Amino acid sequence: MSSLAMEFPDLKHDFHHALIDSVKVGPRREITMTIQAVLWDGQRGYRSPDIYLRCGGITNFDEVKAFFNKFPSLDVAWLSYAQSQKSKPGNLFIELQSERTDDKFIIQCSSVNVADSE
C-alpha cells in the first residue's frame, strides 16, 4: 500500500456483497449509510451488525440525493475508494456498484467516517 493511501480514512470493513439497508440524508451536504457487510463462517455467509458510513462535504450532493431517493436500500457488489478517480485528502471518491444492475456510482466528498454505532 502506498504512503498516500495511508492518509485516507480506513473503511475498516470489506463491503463486497454488502447491503445498504438505509440512507439518512443531511444535515447539510452529508449522508449516513447503514450497511450490513457479509461475514463468513466457513462456507456460510451472514449479515454483520449495522455499520455506519458517513460521507460529509459532498460535492455532487444533488446527484447523491437523487440516487439514494431512487435506491433507498441497495445490494452492492462492492463499495470502496474509486479506482477511476484519484482521491486526495479532503477530496475523496467513494464508488459503489449495484449488485443487481451493475450500475456504478461515485460519491465525491471531503470526509468519510466509519463507525459500528450511531
N, CA, C and O atoms as a GROMACS GRO file, in nm:
protein
  472
    1MET      N    1   0.085  -0.118   0.000
    1MET     CA    2   0.000   0.000   0.000
    1MET      C    3   0.088   0.123   0.000
    1MET      O    4   0.186   0.130   0.075
    2SER      N    5   0.056   0.220  -0.083
    2SER     CA    6   0.137   0.340  -0.091
    2SER      C    7   0.118   0.426   0.032
    2SER      O    8   0.018   0.414   0.102
    3SER      N    9   0.215   0.514   0.058
    3SER     CA   10   0.206   0.600   0.175
    3SER      C   11   0.091   0.699   0.160
    3SER      O   12   0.033   0.740   0.261
    4LEU      N   13   0.056   0.737   0.037
    4LEU     CA   14  -0.056   0.828   0.016
    4LEU      C   15  -0.187   0.763   0.060
    4LEU      O   16  -0.270   0.830   0.121
    5ALA      N   17  -0.207   0.636   0.032
    5ALA     CA   18  -0.330   0.566   0.069
    5ALA      C   19  -0.347   0.562   0.220
    5ALA      O   20  -0.459   0.555   0.270
    6MET      N   21  -0.237   0.567   0.293
    6MET     CA   22  -0.244   0.563   0.438
    6MET      C   23  -0.306   0.691   0.495
    6MET      O   24  -0.352   0.690   0.609
    7GLU      N   25  -0.311   0.800   0.418
    7GLU     CA   26  -0.367   0.926   0.465
    7GLU      C   27  -0.519   0.927   0.458
    7GLU      O   28  -0.582   1.013   0.520
    8PHE      N   29  -0.579   0.836   0.387
    8PHE     CA   30  -0.724   0.833   0.373
    8PHE      C   31  -0.785   0.759   0.491
    8PHE      O   32  -0.724   0.669   0.548
    9PRO      N   33  -0.908   0.797   0.528
    9PRO     CA   34  -0.976   0.724   0.635
    9PRO      C   35  -0.993   0.576   0.597
    9PRO      O   36  -1.028   0.545   0.483
   10ASP      N   37  -0.968   0.489   0.691
   10ASP     CA   38  -0.981   0.345   0.669
   10ASP      C   39  -1.129   0.308   0.667
   10ASP      O   40  -1.204   0.345   0.757
   11LEU      N   41  -1.171   0.236   0.566
   11LEU     CA   42  -1.311   0.192   0.559
   11LEU      C   43  -1.339   0.077   0.655
   11LEU      O   44  -1.456   0.044   0.678
   12LYS      N   45  -1.236   0.016   0.710
   12LYS     CA   46  -1.242  -0.083   0.820
   12LYS      C   47  -1.308  -0.216   0.786
   12LYS      O   48  -1.278  -0.317   0.850
   13HIS      N   49  -1.396  -0.220   0.689
   13HIS     CA   50  -1.473  -0.341   0.659
   13HIS      C   51  -1.461  -0.373   0.511
   13HIS      O   52  -1.430  -0.287   0.428
   14ASP      N   53  -1.488  -0.499   0.479
   14ASP     CA   54  -1.496  -0.544   0.340
   14ASP      C   55  -1.642  -0.528   0.298
   14ASP      O   56  -1.730  -0.599   0.347
   15PHE      N   57  -1.668  -0.435   0.207
   15PHE     CA   58  -1.805  -0.408   0.164
   15PHE      C   59  -1.840  -0.476   0.032
   15PHE      O   60  -1.921  -0.424  -0.045
   16HIS      N   61  -1.780  -0.593   0.005
   16HIS     CA   62  -1.821  -0.673  -0.112
   16HIS      C   63  -1.949  -0.747  -0.076
   16HIS      O   64  -1.956  -0.811   0.030
   17HIS      N   65  -2.048  -0.740  -0.162
   17HIS     CA   66  -2.177  -0.807  -0.144
   17HIS      C   67  -2.248  -0.761  -0.017
   17HIS      O   68  -2.314  -0.839   0.051
   18ALA      N   69  -2.233  -0.633   0.013
   18ALA     CA   70  -2.296  -0.575   0.131
   18ALA      C   71  -2.436  -0.525   0.097
   18ALA      O   72  -2.474  -0.514  -0.020
   19LEU      N   73  -2.512  -0.495   0.201
   19LEU     CA   74  -2.645  -0.438   0.186
   19LEU      C   75  -2.645  -0.298   0.245
   19LEU      O   76  -2.616  -0.281   0.364
   20ILE      N   77  -2.677  -0.198   0.164
   20ILE     CA   78  -2.704  -0.066   0.217
   20ILE      C   79  -2.851  -0.070   0.257
   20ILE      O   80  -2.940  -0.063   0.172
   21ASP      N   81  -2.875  -0.081   0.387
   21ASP     CA   82  -3.010  -0.102   0.438
   21ASP      C   83  -3.092   0.027   0.436
   21ASP      O   84  -3.212   0.025   0.408
   22SER      N   85  -3.025   0.139   0.466
   22SER     CA   86  -3.094   0.268   0.462
   22SER      C   87  -2.991   0.379   0.448
   22SER      O   88  -2.872   0.359   0.473
   23VAL      N   89  -3.040   0.496   0.407
   23VAL     CA   90  -2.954   0.613   0.389
   23VAL      C   91  -3.024   0.732   0.451
   23VAL      O   92  -3.138   0.764   0.417
   24LYS      N   93  -2.954   0.798   0.542
   24LYS     CA   94  -3.005   0.922   0.603
   24LYS      C   95  -2.936   1.039   0.534
   24LYS      O   96  -2.814   1.045   0.530
   25VAL      N   97  -3.015   1.130   0.480
   25VAL     CA   98  -2.962   1.246   0.409
   25VAL      C   99  -2.963   1.366   0.503
   25VAL      O  100  -3.064   1.394   0.568
   26GLY      N  101  -2.850   1.438   0.509
   26GLY     CA  102  -2.839   1.558   0.590
   26GLY      C  103  -2.789   1.529   0.729
   26GLY      O  104  -2.768   1.412   0.761
   27PRO      N  105  -2.770   1.626   0.812
   27PRO     CA  106  -2.793   1.767   0.778
   27PRO      C  107  -2.686   1.817   0.682
   27PRO      O  108  -2.580   1.755   0.667
   28ARG      N  109  -2.712   1.924   0.621
   28ARG     CA  110  -2.623   1.987   0.523
   28ARG      C  111  -2.593   1.891   0.408
   28ARG      O  112  -2.682   1.820   0.361
   29ARG      N  113  -2.470   1.888   0.364
   29ARG     CA  114  -2.431   1.810   0.245
   29ARG      C  115  -2.364   1.679   0.287
   29ARG      O  116  -2.248   1.654   0.254
   30GLU      N  117  -2.439   1.596   0.360
   30GLU     CA  118  -2.383   1.469   0.404
   30GLU      C  119  -2.489   1.360   0.397
   30GLU      O  120  -2.609   1.387   0.393
   31ILE      N  121  -2.441   1.236   0.395
   31ILE     CA  122  -2.528   1.119   0.406
   31ILE      C  123  -2.465   1.022   0.505
   31ILE      O  124  -2.343   1.020   0.523
   32THR      N  125  -2.550   0.943   0.568
   32THR     CA  126  -2.503   0.833   0.652
   32THR      C  127  -2.573   0.707   0.603
   32THR      O  128  -2.695   0.696   0.608
   33MET      N  129  -2.493   0.612   0.557
   33MET     CA  130  -2.546   0.484   0.510
   33MET      C  131  -2.540   0.382   0.624
   33MET      O  132  -2.438   0.370   0.692
   34THR      N  133  -2.648   0.310   0.645
   34THR     CA  134  -2.649   0.198   0.737
   34THR      C  135  -2.625   0.074   0.652
   34THR      O  136  -2.707   0.039   0.566
   35ILE      N  137  -2.512   0.007   0.676
   35ILE     CA  138  -2.467  -0.103   0.589
   35ILE      C  139  -2.452  -0.230   0.671
   35ILE      O  140  -2.411  -0.227   0.787
   36GLN      N  141  -2.486  -0.341   0.609
   36GLN     CA  142  -2.459  -0.472   0.667
   36GLN      C  143  -2.366  -0.545   0.571
   36GLN      O  144  -2.402  -0.576   0.457
   37ALA      N  145  -2.246  -0.572   0.618
   37ALA     CA  146  -2.147  -0.645   0.538
   37ALA      C  147  -2.177  -0.795   0.546
   37ALA      O  148  -2.251  -0.839   0.634
   38VAL      N  149  -2.120  -0.871   0.454
   38VAL     CA  150  -2.132  -1.017   0.459
   38VAL      C  151  -2.011  -1.071   0.535
   38VAL      O  152  -1.896  -1.041   0.502
   39LEU      N  153  -2.038  -1.149   0.637
   39LEU     CA  154  -1.934  -1.217   0.714
   39LEU      C  155  -1.944  -1.366   0.682
   39LEU      O  156  -2.053  -1.417   0.654
   40TRP      N  157  -1.832  -1.434   0.688
   40TRP     CA  158  -1.830  -1.575   0.651
   40TRP      C  159  -1.790  -1.662   0.768
   40TRP      O  160  -1.697  -1.631   0.842
   41ASP      N  161  -1.863  -1.773   0.785
   41ASP     CA  162  -1.830  -1.878   0.880
   41ASP      C  163  -1.816  -2.004   0.796
   41ASP      O  164  -1.914  -2.075   0.771
   42GLY      N  165  -1.693  -2.032   0.752
   42GLY     CA  166  -1.672  -2.140   0.656
   42GLY      C  167  -1.736  -2.101   0.525
   42GLY      O  168  -1.700  -1.999   0.466
   43GLN      N  169  -1.831  -2.182   0.478
   43GLN     CA  170  -1.900  -2.152   0.352
   43GLN      C  171  -2.034  -2.083   0.375
   43GLN      O  172  -2.107  -2.055   0.280
   44ARG      N  173  -2.066  -2.055   0.500
   44ARG     CA  174  -2.194  -1.992   0.533
   44ARG      C  175  -2.174  -1.842   0.551
   44ARG      O  176  -2.096  -1.798   0.636
   45GLY      N  177  -2.246  -1.763   0.472
   45GLY     CA  178  -2.240  -1.618   0.484
   45GLY      C  179  -2.358  -1.566   0.563
   45GLY      O  180  -2.468  -1.620   0.555
   46TYR      N  181  -2.335  -1.460   0.641
   46TYR     CA  182  -2.443  -1.397   0.715
   46TYR      C  183  -2.415  -1.247   0.725
   46TYR      O  184  -2.302  -1.203   0.705
   47ARG      N  185  -2.518  -1.169   0.756
   47ARG     CA  186  -2.507  -1.024   0.762
   47ARG      C  187  -2.448  -0.980   0.896
   47ARG      O  188  -2.480  -1.035   1.002
   48SER      N  189  -2.360  -0.880   0.889
   48SER     CA  190  -2.298  -0.823   1.008
   48SER      C  191  -2.400  -0.735   1.082
   48SER      O  192  -2.503  -0.699   1.025
   49PRO      N  193  -2.370  -0.700   1.206
   49PRO     CA  194  -2.448  -0.593   1.270
   49PRO      C  195  -2.430  -0.464   1.187
   49PRO      O  196  -2.340  -0.454   1.104
   50ASP      N  197  -2.516  -0.367   1.211
   50ASP     CA  198  -2.512  -0.243   1.135
   50ASP      C  199  -2.377  -0.173   1.145
   50ASP      O  200  -2.316  -0.166   1.252
   51ILE      N  201  -2.332  -0.120   1.032
   51ILE     CA  202  -2.212  -0.038   1.020
   51ILE      C  203  -2.259   0.095   0.962
   51ILE      O  204  -2.343   0.097   0.871
   52TYR      N  205  -2.207   0.205   1.013
   52TYR     CA  206  -2.250   0.337   0.968
   52TYR      C  207  -2.136   0.406   0.895
   52TYR      O  208  -2.030   0.432   0.952
   53LEU      N  209  -2.158   0.435   0.766
   53LEU     CA  210  -2.059   0.503   0.685
   53LEU      C  211  -2.113   0.641   0.652
   53LEU      O  212  -2.214   0.655   0.582
   54ARG      N  213  -2.045   0.743   0.703
   54ARG     CA  214  -2.086   0.883   0.683
   54ARG      C  215  -1.993   0.949   0.583
   54ARG      O  216  -1.871   0.944   0.597
   55CYS      N  217  -2.051   1.012   0.480
   55CYS     CA  218  -1.977   1.092   0.384
   55CYS      C  219  -2.019   1.237   0.405
   55CYS      O  220  -2.138   1.269   0.395
   56GLY      N  221  -1.923   1.324   0.434
   56GLY     CA  222  -1.953   1.465   0.460
   56GLY      C  223  -1.892   1.555   0.354
   56GLY      O  224  -1.799   1.517   0.284
   57GLY      N  225  -1.947   1.675   0.344
   57GLY     CA  226  -1.897   1.771   0.246
   57GLY      C  227  -1.908   1.719   0.104
   57GLY      O  228  -1.813   1.728   0.026
   58ILE      N  229  -2.024   1.664   0.070
   58ILE     CA  230  -2.044   1.601  -0.061
   58ILE      C  231  -2.054   1.708  -0.170
   58ILE      O  232  -2.140   1.796  -0.164
   59THR      N  233  -1.968   1.699  -0.269
   59THR     CA  234  -1.964   1.793  -0.380
   59THR      C  235  -2.078   1.769  -0.478
   59THR      O  236  -2.141   1.864  -0.524
   60ASN      N  237  -2.105   1.644  -0.509
   60ASN     CA  238  -2.212   1.609  -0.604
   60ASN      C  239  -2.340   1.570  -0.526
   60ASN      O  240  -2.402   1.467  -0.554
   61PHE      N  241  -2.376   1.653  -0.429
   61PHE     CA  242  -2.485   1.622  -0.336
   61PHE      C  243  -2.619   1.599  -0.405
   61PHE      O  244  -2.690   1.505  -0.369
   62ASP      N  245  -2.655   1.682  -0.503
   62ASP     CA  246  -2.784   1.665  -0.570
   62ASP      C  247  -2.793   1.529  -0.639
   62ASP      O  248  -2.897   1.464  -0.634
   63GLU      N  249  -2.683   1.486  -0.704
   63GLU     CA  250  -2.680   1.354  -0.768
   63GLU      C  251  -2.689   1.242  -0.666
   63GLU      O  252  -2.761   1.144  -0.686
   64VAL      N  253  -2.617   1.257  -0.554
   64VAL     CA  254  -2.617   1.155  -0.449
   64VAL      C  255  -2.757   1.143  -0.388
   64VAL      O  256  -2.807   1.032  -0.367
   65LYS      N  257  -2.817   1.255  -0.359
   65LYS     CA  258  -2.952   1.256  -0.301
   65LYS      C  259  -3.052   1.190  -0.396
   65LYS      O  260  -3.134   1.110  -0.353
   66ALA      N  261  -3.044   1.223  -0.526
   66ALA     CA  262  -3.135   1.164  -0.626
   66ALA      C  263  -3.112   1.012  -0.637
   66ALA      O  264  -3.207   0.936  -0.648
   67PHE      N  265  -2.986   0.971  -0.635
   67PHE     CA  266  -2.954   0.828  -0.646
   67PHE      C  267  -3.015   0.750  -0.531
   67PHE      O  268  -3.079   0.647  -0.552
   68PHE      N  269  -2.996   0.800  -0.407
   68PHE     CA  270  -3.048   0.726  -0.292
   68PHE      C  271  -3.198   0.744  -0.272
   68PHE      O  272  -3.260   0.664  -0.202
   69ASN      N  273  -3.258   0.846  -0.332
   69ASN     CA  274  -3.404   0.854  -0.334
   69ASN      C  275  -3.459   0.744  -0.425
   69ASN      O  276  -3.564   0.687  -0.398
   70LYS      N  277  -3.387   0.716  -0.533
   70LYS     CA  278  -3.426   0.610  -0.627
   70LYS      C  279  -3.399   0.471  -0.569
   70LYS      O  280  -3.478   0.378  -0.589
   71PHE      N  281  -3.286   0.457  -0.496
   71PHE     CA  282  -3.247   0.329  -0.437
   71PHE      C  283  -3.225   0.345  -0.286
   71PHE      O  284  -3.111   0.350  -0.241
   72PRO      N  285  -3.333   0.355  -0.205
   72PRO     CA  286  -3.315   0.376  -0.061
   72PRO      C  287  -3.252   0.257   0.011
   72PRO      O  288  -3.193   0.271   0.118
   73SER      N  289  -3.264   0.140  -0.050
   73SER     CA  290  -3.199   0.018   0.000
   73SER      C  291  -3.134  -0.048  -0.122
   73SER      O  292  -3.196  -0.055  -0.228
   74LEU      N  293  -3.010  -0.096  -0.106
   74LEU     CA  294  -2.938  -0.141  -0.224
   74LEU      C  295  -2.838  -0.250  -0.189
   74LEU      O  296  -2.758  -0.235  -0.096
   75ASP      N  297  -2.843  -0.361  -0.263
   75ASP     CA  298  -2.738  -0.462  -0.255
   75ASP      C  299  -2.623  -0.415  -0.341
   75ASP      O  300  -2.642  -0.385  -0.459
   76VAL      N  301  -2.503  -0.408  -0.284
   76VAL     CA  302  -2.388  -0.361  -0.361
   76VAL      C  303  -2.290  -0.475  -0.385
   76VAL      O  304  -2.264  -0.556  -0.297
   77ALA      N  305  -2.238  -0.479  -0.507
   77ALA     CA  306  -2.132  -0.577  -0.538
   77ALA      C  307  -2.006  -0.539  -0.461
   77ALA      O  308  -1.934  -0.625  -0.411
   78TRP      N  309  -1.981  -0.407  -0.451
   78TRP     CA  310  -1.868  -0.357  -0.374
   78TRP      C  311  -1.886  -0.208  -0.347
   78TRP      O  312  -1.960  -0.140  -0.417
   79LEU      N  313  -1.817  -0.160  -0.246
   79LEU     CA  314  -1.811  -0.019  -0.210
   79LEU      C  315  -1.669   0.005  -0.159
   79LEU      O  316  -1.625  -0.061  -0.066
   80SER      N  317  -1.598   0.100  -0.221
   80SER     CA  318  -1.459   0.126  -0.184
   80SER      C  319  -1.415   0.261  -0.241
   80SER      O  320  -1.493   0.330  -0.306
   81TYR      N  321  -1.290   0.296  -0.216
   81TYR     CA  322  -1.235   0.414  -0.283
   81TYR      C  323  -1.232   0.386  -0.433
   81TYR      O  324  -1.195   0.277  -0.476
   82ALA      N  325  -1.273   0.485  -0.511
   82ALA     CA  326  -1.281   0.469  -0.656
   82ALA      C  327  -1.144   0.446  -0.717
   82ALA      O  328  -1.046   0.506  -0.675
   83GLN      N  329  -1.139   0.358  -0.815
   83GLN     CA  330  -1.017   0.333  -0.891
   83GLN      C  331  -1.007   0.429  -1.010
   83GLN      O  332  -0.898   0.460  -1.057
   84SER      N  333  -1.123   0.477  -1.058
   84SER     CA  334  -1.126   0.560  -1.177
   84SER      C  335  -1.100   0.709  -1.147
   84SER      O  336  -1.071   0.786  -1.238
   85GLN      N  337  -1.108   0.747  -1.022
   85GLN     CA  338  -1.082   0.885  -0.979
   85GLN      C  339  -0.977   0.880  -0.869
   85GLN      O  340  -0.982   0.792  -0.783
   86LYS      N  341  -0.884   0.972  -0.870
   86LYS     CA  342  -0.777   0.971  -0.771
   86LYS      C  343  -0.818   1.054  -0.649
   86LYS      O  344  -0.833   1.176  -0.658
   87SER      N  345  -0.836   0.988  -0.536
   87SER     CA  346  -0.868   1.057  -0.412
   87SER      C  347  -0.745   1.127  -0.357
   87SER      O  348  -0.632   1.080  -0.372
   88LYS      N  349  -0.770   1.240  -0.293
   88LYS     CA  350  -0.668   1.316  -0.223
   88LYS      C  351  -0.727   1.354  -0.088
   88LYS      O  352  -0.849   1.361  -0.076
   89PRO      N  353  -0.645   1.380   0.013
   89PRO     CA  354  -0.702   1.423   0.140
   89PRO      C  355  -0.794   1.543   0.120
   89PRO      O  356  -0.755   1.643   0.060
   90GLY      N  357  -0.916   1.533   0.172
   90GLY     CA  358  -1.015   1.639   0.156
   90GLY      C  359  -1.092   1.635   0.026
   90GLY      O  360  -1.186   1.714   0.009
   91ASN      N  361  -1.057   1.546  -0.065
   91ASN     CA  362  -1.126   1.530  -0.193
   91ASN      C  363  -1.130   1.380  -0.223
   91ASN      O  364  -1.048   1.328  -0.300
   92LEU      N  365  -1.226   1.312  -0.163
   92LEU     CA  366  -1.235   1.166  -0.167
   92LEU      C  367  -1.342   1.121  -0.264
   92LEU      O  368  -1.445   1.187  -0.280
   93PHE      N  369  -1.318   1.009  -0.328
   93PHE     CA  370  -1.413   0.950  -0.423
   93PHE      C  371  -1.446   0.809  -0.374
   93PHE      O  372  -1.361   0.720  -0.376
   94ILE      N  373  -1.570   0.791  -0.330
   94ILE     CA  374  -1.619   0.660  -0.286
   94ILE      C  375  -1.708   0.606  -0.397
   94ILE      O  376  -1.803   0.672  -0.439
   95GLU      N  377  -1.679   0.486  -0.444
   95GLU     CA  378  -1.754   0.427  -0.554
   95GLU      C  379  -1.825   0.302  -0.508
   95GLU      O  380  -1.773   0.225  -0.427
   96LEU      N  381  -1.945   0.283  -0.560
   96LEU     CA  382  -2.019   0.160  -0.532
   96LEU      C  383  -2.076   0.108  -0.662
   96LEU      O  384  -2.099   0.183  -0.757
   97GLN      N  385  -2.097  -0.023  -0.664
   97GLN     CA  386  -2.160  -0.086  -0.781
   97GLN      C  387  -2.278  -0.167  -0.733
   97GLN      O  388  -2.266  -0.247  -0.640
   98SER      N  389  -2.391  -0.147  -0.796
   98SER     CA  390  -2.512  -0.221  -0.764
   98SER      C  391  -2.493  -0.369  -0.798
   98SER      O  392  -2.439  -0.403  -0.903
   99GLU      N  393  -2.537  -0.454  -0.710
   99GLU     CA  394  -2.528  -0.599  -0.730
   99GLU      C  395  -2.620  -0.644  -0.843
   99GLU      O  396  -2.585  -0.733  -0.920
  100ARG      N  397  -2.736  -0.583  -0.854
  100ARG     CA  398  -2.839  -0.632  -0.947
  100ARG      C  399  -2.830  -0.571  -1.086
  100ARG      O  400  -2.863  -0.638  -1.184
  101THR      N  401  -2.787  -0.444  -1.096
  101THR     CA  402  -2.790  -0.377  -1.226
  101THR      C  403  -2.651  -0.347  -1.281
  101THR      O  404  -2.639  -0.305  -1.396
  102ASP      N  405  -2.548  -0.367  -1.204
  102ASP     CA  406  -2.410  -0.333  -1.242
  102ASP      C  407  -2.387  -0.184  -1.259
  102ASP      O  408  -2.281  -0.143  -1.306
  103ASP      N  409  -2.487  -0.100  -1.220
  103ASP     CA  410  -2.467   0.045  -1.224
  103ASP      C  411  -2.360   0.084  -1.124
  103ASP      O  412  -2.357   0.032  -1.012
  104LYS      N  413  -2.273   0.176  -1.164
  104LYS     CA  414  -2.170   0.230  -1.075
  104LYS      C  415  -2.206   0.372  -1.040
  104LYS      O  416  -2.267   0.444  -1.120
  105PHE      N  417  -2.169   0.414  -0.919
  105PHE     CA  418  -2.198   0.549  -0.874
  105PHE      C  419  -2.083   0.597  -0.786
  105PHE      O  420  -2.030   0.521  -0.705
  106ILE      N  421  -2.045   0.724  -0.802
  106ILE     CA  422  -1.935   0.781  -0.724
  106ILE      C  423  -1.987   0.895  -0.638
  106ILE      O  424  -2.059   0.982  -0.685
  107ILE      N  425  -1.948   0.892  -0.511
  107ILE     CA  426  -1.975   1.000  -0.417
  107ILE      C  427  -1.845   1.076  -0.399
  107ILE      O  428  -1.745   1.019  -0.356
  108GLN      N  429  -1.847   1.205  -0.432
  108GLN     CA  430  -1.728   1.289  -0.412
  108GLN      C  431  -1.751   1.368  -0.284
  108GLN      O  432  -1.847   1.444  -0.273
  109CYS      N  433  -1.661   1.351  -0.186
  109CYS     CA  434  -1.682   1.414  -0.056
  109CYS      C  435  -1.549   1.458   0.005
  109CYS      O  436  -1.442   1.421  -0.043
  110SER      N  437  -1.558   1.536   0.112
  110SER     CA  438  -1.437   1.584   0.178
  110SER      C  439  -1.398   1.498   0.298
  110SER      O  440  -1.283   1.501   0.342
  111SER      N  441  -1.495   1.420   0.352
  111SER     CA  442  -1.463   1.336   0.468
  111SER      C  443  -1.545   1.208   0.466
  111SER      O  444  -1.656   1.203   0.415
  112VAL      N  445  -1.485   1.104   0.525
  112VAL     CA  446  -1.550   0.973   0.539
  112VAL      C  447  -1.524   0.926   0.681
  112VAL      O  448  -1.413   0.936   0.733
  113ASN      N  449  -1.630   0.873   0.743
  113ASN     CA  450  -1.617   0.819   0.878
  113ASN      C  451  -1.694   0.688   0.884
  113ASN      O  452  -1.809   0.682   0.839
  114VAL      N  453  -1.632   0.584   0.940
  114VAL     CA  454  -1.698   0.455   0.955
  114VAL      C  455  -1.708   0.425   1.104
  114VAL      O  456  -1.609   0.435   1.177
  115ALA      N  457  -1.828   0.388   1.149
  115ALA     CA  458  -1.848   0.358   1.291
  115ALA      C  459  -1.937   0.235   1.305
  115ALA      O  460  -2.018   0.205   1.218
  116ASP      N  461  -1.920   0.165   1.416
  116ASP     CA  462  -2.002   0.047   1.443
  116ASP      C  463  -2.124   0.079   1.527
  116ASP      O  464  -2.203  -0.010   1.559
  117SER      N  465  -2.141   0.205   1.562
  117SER     CA  466  -2.261   0.251   1.631
  117SER      C  467  -2.289   0.394   1.590
  117SER      O  468  -2.199   0.467   1.548
  118GLU      N  469  -2.416   0.434   1.602
  118GLU     CA  470  -2.453   0.571   1.557
  118GLU      C  471  -2.397   0.675   1.649
  118GLU      O  472  -2.418   0.794   1.628
   0.00000   0.00000   0.00000
